[in-house]
């Protein structure tokens, strides 16, 4: 139970004053040395698309060389390196070099227009950009939109002698690395991940050295990273920076999917044999229902870590049935708050069976927990209408407080990051509807921005999707609201069903009607699709789905 009424804390309650204030690279380098990894041939990051590998023994000397070379190019303390690339191994090495000289990194989605690249670079005041042969042409257009000169660095030879090659950075002699950089861990920004853009343009979220030191300081908080793991995370998202630091902390190997493709996913998994795979729920939904899962020996898989959004009970059950030897661990965090909770903490005192992910019925809905709060996080639930603090099993908006909270958002015209949605006492308004149970497990239900009204009732698209996923003929589903003059909005489902399925719209409408109350039914009907739109962060793209619904 929480120590104070309405305040929930981690079972690993820690003293924040004991957190070290030091540059993140110094903190991680010390861990590498303590674990005896600094002189080993063990792979650190493997780009599964190209096979390019960075080894632990090369981290310190090569990041030194990169920092030195960037310094020769004029990169200074608090400069930002902007990158748009599909590369996912040497990129991490370059970021370490940037951190060593007091800089930060911001990446962009490779498919953006040049104008969006330019907008993000203007926000970050970036004077250095990193590209590859595929992203170089659009970046060339983007830099023309800026009012200052930009140094371009490329992984590949693009036929321009003015472009600096990454190879030359690594081959630098390291002598220009500054002897002393006055890094202020609580102020200096090391990374600016982009939000998913699910509610508009991606926002640049500024995180400091101190925030990522906090993330990794307690060895029990994210110990799933002890195992070698495979990840599909976008290299510009907050999870990617989490992967960088946590893999170094634990000395584990990362198999990074430069491009997630369903066609070769199983082959890459079998080839690399990770003990842990990180999945977005959108991927897990496909994975659990894929017939190919039974064609491969996946006995090496010990953990499946779900990140980025909420997993529905049916998908969790299907994975447990097909892979009984793999334990599912759910993580909850966001771009603005690096890490909030995970279900691994449920096993700190009592190991639970693989199929015992905590679920709880709340207001007639079966909900899957996102575990317990990680160290240095406190939270509360507030009523969305009155603002009153709520107790266990009461739904409201989640507020969280931690040193892992962002420094603020980048805003053009502002010298410093702009902090938003933070109360006077330091709690961040997440925008997520949630509740805690009587054992302090958190359950994330829905984004407040995705909720809609049917007459006077509040409806959650995720709850309807969870119901539809129980149908044996459904592979994927997305639900959005459609404006209706009589009842405000109605729900429509976009469904990808199994090949050769004879399931009809009427069948699915009835399936939902038999299981959910009137206001949660598919009054807007069903539309069958060959594919559901995915966002830049590999989540269901609800903006695109809503446009599809309105354009019909």
ABEGO torsion letter per residue (X at the ends): XBABBGBBBBABBBBAAABBBBBAAAAAAAAAAAAGAAABABBABBBAAAGBBBBAAAAAAAAAAAAAAAAAAGBBBGBBBBBBBABAAAAAAAAAAAAAAGBBBBBBBAABBAAAAAAAAAAAGBABBBBBAAAAAAAAAAAAABABBBBBBBABBAGBAABBBAAAAAABAGAABBABBBBBAAABBABBBBBAGAAEBBBBBBBBAAAAAAAAABAAAAAAAABBBBBABBAABAAAAAAAAAAAAAGBBBBBBABBBAAAAAAAAAAAGBABBBBBAAAAAAAAABAAAAABBAAABABBBBBGBBBBAAAAAAAAAABAABBBBBBBBBAABABABBAAAAAAABBBBAAABBBBBBGGBBBBBAEBBBBGBBBBBBBAAAGBBBBBGBBBBBBBBBAABBAEBBBBGBABBBBBGBBAAGBBBAGBBBBBBAAGBBBBABBAAABBBBEABBBBAAAAAAAAAABAABABBBBBBBBBAAAGBBBBBBBBBBBGBABBAAAAAAAAAAABBAAABBAAEBBBBABBBBBAAGBBBAAAAAAAAAAX
